[in-house]
Amino acid sequence: MNFEQRILLRVATSKDATLAGAVLARAQIEAHPCAGMTELIAEFRDGAGALMVAEETLNEPALAQLSQALQGQPPWSDVPLIVLARQGADSTAIALVMDRFPNVTVIERPVRVASMISAIRSTLRARQRQYEVRSLLQGLREADDRKTEFLATLAHELRNPLAPLRTGLALLSQTPSTPETARYHDMMRRQVDHMTRLVDDLMEVSRITRGKINLQLLPLSIDETIAGAIELSRPQIESGGHALKVDLPDQPLLVRGDRVRLTQIFSNLLNNAAKYTPRGGRIGVWVGREGEGALIRVSDTGNGLAPEMLDSIFEMFVQVSGTAKTAQGGLGIGLTLVRSMVELHGGSVAASSDGLQRGATFTVRLPLINGAEAAAPTAPDAAPTDLAMATAAHPALRHTVLVVDDNRDAADSLAELLRTVGATVFVAHSAAQALQLATTGTFDVAVLDIGMPGMDGCELASRLRAQPAHVGMRLIALTGWGQSADRHRIAEAGFDHHLLKPVDFEDLIQFFGPPRVRPEAAV
């Protein structure tokens, strides 16, 4: 029996059930008679194309439970309820059912068999369309899961080649260079940084769409946030030769927000204005108050927006037609991130423009907080430790380091860079090779890739932690996998820190800590 297409029957007598079942069977419609409303509810949970009940059964106590069951259907589902009513004026029971149940058809008895079969077939066709919607939604969910997995894999695969590129550039920067080679080094560094930001944006979109973004909400001044965003975007604004005008209120406006995310919001808007404005344009930032909210406008004299683009511009991967050359690259996800993060802060963002080639304005609204809220206790900043001492002029390293990565370029270039600052470095290109090296001595730090074939970095970390000689070794995961599930698995494996490729060298060595005091060196 096809449970999803069957008719569940609850009629007055067993004779009526037998008769109705026979009529439906001749029409090749599957029916399941139910002895009571409780049985009908139980069968409904297993699947049904429609429910057919006689008016005489509407006084059963379980009717309220049936109403609850129908109200608890998933969004795509709306199971039809057919009521076979007695002839004459509407009863109180009929009126109650029509008021309480979402999808009710009342058929007065006596009814022609052809009319009843026609009504049931029409009902089943409507139910079939609901199943098609369910399949479509399931397909969309699966496609979204595949997209998320694709983005994570893409980010990982892109980060792998970016890691040795950034490390190689760091090595080149330590050698004497001519003004010409220095210019090319700067160019390559900027392009690697740009690729890294694109990869990070892909992962941000993935995390936001799955609700994996955690905000650290604190009282913040909009002025300070704007200043931070301008600092981040200044290179792009200046490279375009744009004039920037900032208009701030006399009194600071306070919001409760995540400093990093709010800075990212306004930096994205400023970068967007700089990219889509021809050289020598004007960019403006205006901050003011509107009722109980802060109003922030970022405007430009750039390419502008057609009316039909004002809403769709915030959709993922949407770019204004004909502006790709002006924009100088991008994936069309910056504004998607802006809208998502603004909404996470309880605000809204809208775009306006007088048309193409007439510039555009993006307006962000954020809820304000009062002085009492701003003075409320907040989580204290983490106390500084000896691990957070990364500076451009760091002392020479005296560490013995194990670098493990199946990407030979990444492993060898990182090892070479560590050697230039005084570290003693051993390199392994597989977990098995790393375990062999681990039997020959002890290390202060092990920098492990996670996504290695065979034994991955997490299993390798667990095995190293299990060896008494390496209990005090600091483990750092340096990998292209940055999903929350990856971070959880990496933490469980015993890593002290998790960094994403391509990592900034100073960010890496700040986690080395002091070299280990070995037993033979103890006094």
N, C-alpha and C positions, 0 to 999 in steps of 0.2 A: 504494500500500500504506500502510495506517495503521500506522506503526512502533510506536506506543504500545500497540497491541492485538495485535501479531503474536506468534506462538510461535517462539522460536529453538530449532531442533532440532540435537542432536549425538548421533547414533546410531551403531551399530557399523559398518554397511555402507551403501553407496550404495543398495542394494536396499531396506534398511529405511527409509532416508530417503525414497525415492520412495513406498513403501507408506504410511508415516505421513503424508506430505504429501497423498496422495490421500484418505486417510480424513478428515483435518482439512478439506480443501477441500470434500468433500461436506457437511460440517457447517457450511460457511460460516465457517470459522476460518482466518485467514491464517497461513501457516507459512513459515519461512525456514530451509532445511537449511544447516548449516555443516560445512565439510570438516574442521575441527579446532577444538580448544578456543580457540586463538588467534583464529580468525575469529569464534567465538561472543562472545568478550570485546569485540572491535572492534565487532561489530554491537550488542551490549548497550549500548554507550555512545551509540548513535544512537537507542535506545529499544526497549522490549520489554514485552509484557504478561506473559510468563512464559518460563522456560527449561525445556526438556525434554531430559534427557540419559539415555543408556543406562548401565547399571552398568559395561559393558565399557570405557567411555571415561574412567572415574574415575582411571585410572592414568596419564593424560597429565600431563607435567610442568607444563603451563600451568594445572592445576587450582588451584594456590596463587595464581596471578594472578587467577583468577576469584573466589576467596575475598576477595582484597584489593579487587577492583572492587565486590563486593556490600557489603563493609563500608564503602566510601566513598560510599554513597548518601546523598542529602540526607535530613533527618529525616522528611519525609513519605513517603519511598519505602521499600518492602520487597518487591522483586521475588520472586515465588514461584519455587522450583526444584523441578521434578518429576523424580524419578529412576525410571526403568523398571528394576526390579531383576529379577535371575534368580531362578527358583523355588528355594526351599530356605532353609537357615539364613542369617542375616545375615552378610555378609562383612565383613572389616576395612574395606574401602573404604566400604561403606554406613555403618558405625558412625562412620567419620571424617567423612564428609559431614554426618551428622546432628549431630555435635558441633561442627563448624566453621562451618556455614552457618546463617544466621538463620531462613529460612522454607523448610523442606523438606517435601515430600510424597513418600512412597515408595509406588509401585504395583508389585505383583508381577506378572510375566508368567507365563503368558499371561493377558491381560485382555480382558474383553468390550469391544467397540468402544463400546457404549452407556455402559459404566461409565467408560471413558477420556474420552469426550466430555463426560459429566456432570461429571467432576472438573475438566476443563480449563475448562468454562464457569463453574463455581463459582469457580475460580481467577481468571479474567478479571473476574468481577463484583467480587471483592475488590480486584483491581488498579484497577478503575474507581473504586472508592470512594477509593483513594489519590489518584487524579488529582483527584477532587473536593476532597479535603483540600488538595492543592496549589493549586487554583484559589482556595479559600477563603483560604489563607495569602497568596497573591499579592494578593487583593483587600484583605486587612487591611493588607498593606504599602503598597499604593497609597493606601488610606484614611489610613494614618498619615502618608504623605508629603504628602497633600493637607491633613491637619490641621496639620502643621508649617508648610506654606506659608500656610495660612489664618491661623495664629497670628502668623506674621511680618508678613503683610499687615495683619492687624487691629491689631497693635502700631504699625505704621507709620502707619496711617490715624488711630489714636487720638492718636498723638504729635503729628501735625500741628496739630490744633486746640488741644492743650494748650500748645504752644509760645507762641502769641500771648497766651493767657490768663495764663500765668506772667509773660511779659514785661510785659503790661499791668498786672498787679498790682504788679510792681516799680516801674513808672512811678507808679502811684497812691500807693505808699508814700513817694514823694519829695515829695508835695504835702501842704500842711497839711490836717489832717483833724480832725473832731470825734470825741469818744469813740464816738458812734454809728456813724459811717462807718468808724472804725478797727476796730470790732467786726465789721462786715461784711467788711472787707478780710481780717481774720484768718480768718473763716469760709471765705471763698473760697480763701484760700491753703491752708488745711487740706484742703479738698475736692480742689483741684488736686494736692496732694501725695499724697492717697489714690488718686486716679485713676492717678497716675504709678506708685505702688507696685503697683497691680493689673496695669498693663501690663508692668512689670518681672517680676512673678511669672509671667505668661504666657510670657514669653521664657525665664525660668529653667527652667520645666518643659520647654519645647521643647528647650533645650540639653542638659538632663540626659538626656532620653529618647533623644537621639541621641549621647550620650557625648561631648559637646563641652565639658564643664566641666573646666578645668585647675586643680588645687589647688596652692597655694603652701604646702607642708608645712614647719612649723617647730615646735620645742619650745614649748609654750604651757602656761600655768597655767589650770586650769579656773576658778579664782577670778576671774582677770582677764577671762576670756571672759564669765562670768556678769555681772560688773560692767558690761561693755560692753552686754550684752543688756538689762539693767535700765535703763540710761541711755536706750537707744533706745525701750523700751516704757513708760517712766515716764509720758509724757503720756496714753497710753491707760489705764493703770492708775489714774492720779489722776483722769481725767475720769469714770471709773466709780465713784469713791469707794471703791475697794478698799483693804484693808489688806494689805501685802506683808510676809511674814516670810522671811528668808533665813538658812539654817543651813549654814555652811561648816565644813570640817574644820580642825583646828589646823595641820596640815601641808599645804602646797599640793600638789595632785595634778597631775602633768605628763602631757600627751598630745602626740602629734605631729599637728598639724592646721593647717588654713587659718584664720587669725584671723577674716577677714571671714565665711567660711562658717559657722564654729562660732558666732560671734555672731549670725548670721542664724538659725541653728537655734533657739537658745534665745530669741531675740527673737520668733520666730514662735510658739513655745509659750506665751510670756508674753502675747502679743497675743491668742492663741486663748483663753487662760484669762480674760483681761479681757473679751473680746467675749461669751463664753458664760456669764458669771457676772452675775446680777442685781446692780443697784447696791448698794454697801455690802457686797460679799462679801469673802472672804479668799482670798489667793493665796500659796502657799508654794513655796519653792525649797530643796531639800535636796541636798547634795553629800556623797558618801562613797565608800568604797572597798569593792569586792567582789572578792576574789581578785586577779587581775592586771588588773582593769579599774576604771575610774571609773564611779560610778553617780550620775546626776543625775535627780532627780524634780521635776517641776513639777505642783503640785496646785492644785485650786480647789474652791470650794463652789458651783459653778454647776449647769448643767442636767443634767450627767451623761450617760451613754451606756447604751443598751440593750445586752444581751449580744450580740445579733447584729450590732451596729455596731462592736465592738471591733477587728475586723480590717479591715472595709471602710472605716472612717473615714480610712484612709491612701490610699485610691484617689482618683484625680483627679476633681474636680468633685462629690465626695460631701459632702453636708451633712446634719446630723442633722435629721430631720423635725420641723417645728414650731418651729425655732429661728431661722429667717431674720430675724424681726423683732428678736429679741434680739441677733443677731450684727451688725446694722447694716451689712449689705453684705459682700461677699466673693465669691470665685469657687469656693471649696471646693478650692483647690490648695495652701494653706499647709502642711498636714500631708503632702501628697505631696512637697513640697520638703524637708520635715524628714526624712522617711524616706530619700529618695534621697541627701541629703547626708550623713546619718549613716552610711549604708552605704558611701558613697565613702570615709569615714574608717575603715572596717573595724569599725564598731559596729552597734548595733541599737537600735530604739525600739519600745516597746509601750505600749498604752493599757489602763487598768483603771478600773473604776467599779462602785460598788455598785448602780447603776441610775439611772433618770431622776430628776432633781431631787436627786441625792445627790453631785454633784460628780464630778470625774474626775482621774486622775493619769496623766501621761505620763512614762515612764521611759526614759532614754537611757543606753546602755552604750557606753563608749569604751575601747579598749585603752590602758593606761598605758605610759609609758616610764620607764627608770631614769635615774639621775643621769648615767651615762656617755653615754647617748644624748642627753640634754639638753645635754651639754657639747660634743657633736660640732660641728665647724665648719659654719656655715650661710652661705648667700649673703648678702653684706653688703647693707645697705639702700642704695638708690640715693642717690648724693650729691645734696644739695640744689643746685638751680640757680636762676638768676634768673627762671625760668619758674614756679617753685612758690612764688610770693609773694602769693597771693590773701589779702586781708584785708578785713574789713568796711569799713575806712577806707582805701581805696586812693587813691593820688595821682591827680590829674586826668590823663586820657589825652591824649597828643599825637599820636595815630596817625591816619593816613588809612586808612579801612576801606571795603572793598567788600562789600556784603551782597547775596547772590543767592539768591532763593527765589521759585518760582512762586506760593506762597501769599502773597498781598499782605499780609494781616493780619500774618503772621509776619515778613515782611521789614520792613514799615514800622514795626511796634512795636519790633523789635529795633534798627532804625536810630535811632528816637527815644530809646530808652534809652541807646544808646551816645553820642548827642549830649549827653545830660544830664550825662555825666561827662567831656566835653571832646573827644571824638573828632570828626573830620571824616568824614562818612559819605556814600557814594554807594550808591544802591539800584538793582538790576536785577531784573526779574521774569522773565527768561528768560536762557538761556546766550548767545543771539545779542546781546541788549542788553548783557550783561556784557562780551562781546568788544569791542563798540563803545566802551563806557566805557574799556576797557583801553588803547585807542589814544590817549586824551586825557591820560593822566598815569600816575603810579605810585602804588602803594598799599603800606602797611606790612603789612596783613592783608587776606585775603579769606575771608569766611565763606560757604561754599557749601552749598546744599541738594544732595542727591544725586539724589533721585527726581523730576527735572523731565522733562516731556515733550519729545520731540525729542532734542536734545543734553542728556545728563544731566550731573550735577556732576563725574563722573569724567573724562569727555571734556573738559569745560571746564577742569578742573584741568590736564590734560595739555597743552592748548593754551596756557594761561597760562604754564606752566613753560617752554614752548618759546620764549617771547618774551624776548629779552635784557633788556628793561626790567623784567621781573617775576621774574627768576631768584631774587632774594633775598626775595621776598614770602613771608610766612608763610601757609600754606593750612590752613584749619580746616574739616573736614566737619561740618556740623550737620544731622543727618538722623534720620529715624525708623527707618532700617534698621540693625539691630544684630546680624544673624547673623554667624557667623565668616567665611563666604564673602564677605559684604559688607565686613567689616573688611579682609580680604585684598585685595580689589579696590580699596578706597579707598586702602590703603597703596601699592599698585602704581601708582596714579594720581599719586602724588607729594605726598599730603597730609602735613602735619606732625602733625596731631591729628585724632581722630575723637570727636565728642561726640553723645550721643543727645538728641533732643528729649523733653520740654522741659528745657532745660539751665538750671542755676543760673547766674545772671549772673556771680558771682564765679568759678565754675569756667571760664567762657568766657574772661574777660579775663586770667586767670592765664597763658594760653597766648599772649598777644599779644607778650610780650617787649618789648625796647626798640624805639623807632621806628628805621626804617632811616636810615643816613647816605647821603644822595643825593650823586652825584658833584659837583653844583654847590655843595653845602654843605661839601664836604671842604676842609680847610685844606692 
